[in-house]
Amino acid sequence: MTAALTEQKSRIKEIVCEILELEEDEVTDTSLFLEDHAADSLRAIEILASLEKTFKIVIDQEELARMVNLNGVYEVVGEAAGWN
């Protein structure tokens, strides 16, 4: 993984944790936002909007179904931004 990608993943995690009001060590790449962290659909939309603004990308709301944990978010953002 490149340093730039590591930095982008770190920024994504910061955004997610900020919106979910969690400490970064509470969220793993595979912990589920809804089941493990009690995030609701409004928070998911906040995350999506914040990621779009931060990375200057557009994410289709249908992608929310894949954005259930950090790995899913990394994938969706990576595809939208053309990183993968």
C-alpha positions as semicolon CSV with decimal commas, in nm:
position;residue;x (nm);y (nm);z (nm)
1;M;0,000;0,000;0,000
2;T;0,137;0,339;-0,095
3;A;0,190;0,617;0,157
4;A;-0,076;0,826;-0,017
5;L;-0,330;0,546;0,008
6;T;-0,244;0,488;0,374
7;E;-0,298;0,859;0,438
8;Q;-0,633;0,855;0,253
9;K;-0,750;0,553;0,453
10;S;-0,647;0,729;0,772
11;R;-0,846;1,039;0,671
12;I;-1,151;0,825;0,588
13;K;-1,131;0,661;0,932
14;E;-1,104;1,005;1,098
15;I;-1,418;1,123;0,918
16;V;-1,614;0,808;1,005
17;C;-1,510;0,820;1,371
18;E;-1,590;1,190;1,397
19;I;-1,943;1,141;1,261
20;L;-2,007;0,827;1,467
21;E;-1,861;1,003;1,775
22;L;-1,619;0,717;1,840
23;E;-1,251;0,696;1,925
24;E;-1,039;0,562;1,639
25;D;-0,932;0,260;1,843
26;E;-1,299;0,160;1,882
27;V;-1,346;0,111;1,507
28;T;-1,175;-0,166;1,312
29;D;-1,174;-0,215;0,936
30;T;-1,437;-0,486;0,975
31;S;-1,651;-0,364;1,266
32;L;-2,003;-0,296;1,144
33;F;-2,128;0,061;1,179
34;L;-2,489;-0,038;1,245
35;E;-2,451;-0,356;1,451
36;D;-2,131;-0,274;1,642
37;H;-2,156;0,104;1,669
38;A;-2,532;0,175;1,655
39;A;-2,501;0,409;1,356
40;D;-2,828;0,499;1,188
41;S;-2,900;0,577;0,823
42;L;-2,871;0,951;0,886
43;R;-2,514;0,902;1,006
44;A;-2,441;0,691;0,697
45;I;-2,560;0,978;0,476
46;E;-2,349;1,224;0,679
47;I;-2,046;1,001;0,622
48;L;-2,118;0,982;0,250
49;A;-2,160;1,360;0,219
50;S;-1,845;1,430;0,418
51;L;-1,640;1,187;0,206
52;E;-1,773;1,345;-0,114
53;K;-1,677;1,690;0,007
54;T;-1,335;1,589;0,143
55;F;-1,225;1,388;-0,161
56;K;-1,422;1,590;-0,421
57;I;-1,599;1,281;-0,553
58;V;-1,957;1,171;-0,614
59;I;-2,084;0,853;-0,450
60;D;-2,416;0,705;-0,561
61;Q;-2,647;0,659;-0,262
62;E;-2,696;0,296;-0,371
63;E;-2,334;0,242;-0,257
64;L;-2,446;0,294;0,105
65;A;-2,538;-0,076;0,107
66;R;-2,167;-0,158;0,069
67;M;-2,052;0,102;0,321
68;V;-2,124;-0,110;0,629
69;N;-1,768;-0,099;0,767
70;L;-1,439;0,076;0,696
71;N;-1,332;-0,182;0,436
72;G;-1,653;-0,114;0,243
73;V;-1,602;0,261;0,269
74;Y;-1,239;0,232;0,150
75;E;-1,360;0,030;-0,152
76;V;-1,641;0,267;-0,247
77;V;-1,431;0,583;-0,205
78;G;-1,138;0,422;-0,387
79;E;-1,358;0,334;-0,684
80;A;-1,522;0,679;-0,692
81;A;-1,183;0,852;-0,670
82;G;-1,013;0,614;-0,914
83;W;-0,753;0,492;-0,662
84;N;-0,797;0,122;-0,739
